[in-house]
Amino acid sequence: PPEAKLAAYKRSAVLENSTVTVTDEITLSEAGSVAFSFITRVIPESVTDSSFVIEGREVTFDPSLVYYIEQLDKTEPEVATIPSGWDTEVLYRITLTSAAPVVSRTYVLTVK
């Protein structure tokens, strides 16, 4: 949507030696906030300023991003469309948001 101020966006993902590396190259038309969201069925462990562990996998992310987690209400319309095959009654959203406004930046996330 126009309010996102997104001028360019490129995502690439590489799987190598059981490690997934996701690279996001983002350019906004003016300085603004960037956020990445992930849905999971478990609460991450060992959370630091640039990593967390989820189901035995270490996830590392750019330390300029701020980690936040929330439990999702399955009665909300956006959550109700998530397939029920996740074998859980509770879902969580992990959001990584830029701590400061950005115009252009590359973010790298790895899962080992």
Secondary structure as GFF3:
##gff-version 3
##sequence-region A 1 112
A	DSSP	three_ten_helix	2	4	.	.	.	ID=ss1
A	DSSP	beta_strand	6	16	.	.	.	ID=ss2
A	DSSP	beta_strand	19	32	.	.	.	ID=ss3
A	DSSP	beta_strand	35	40	.	.	.	ID=ss4
A	DSSP	beta_strand	51	54	.	.	.	ID=ss5
A	DSSP	beta_strand	57	60	.	.	.	ID=ss6
A	DSSP	beta_strand	65	72	.	.	.	ID=ss7
A	DSSP	alpha_helix	77	80	.	.	.	ID=ss8
A	DSSP	three_ten_helix	84	86	.	.	.	ID=ss9
A	DSSP	beta_strand	91	98	.	.	.	ID=ss10
A	DSSP	beta_strand	102	111	.	.	.	ID=ss11
###
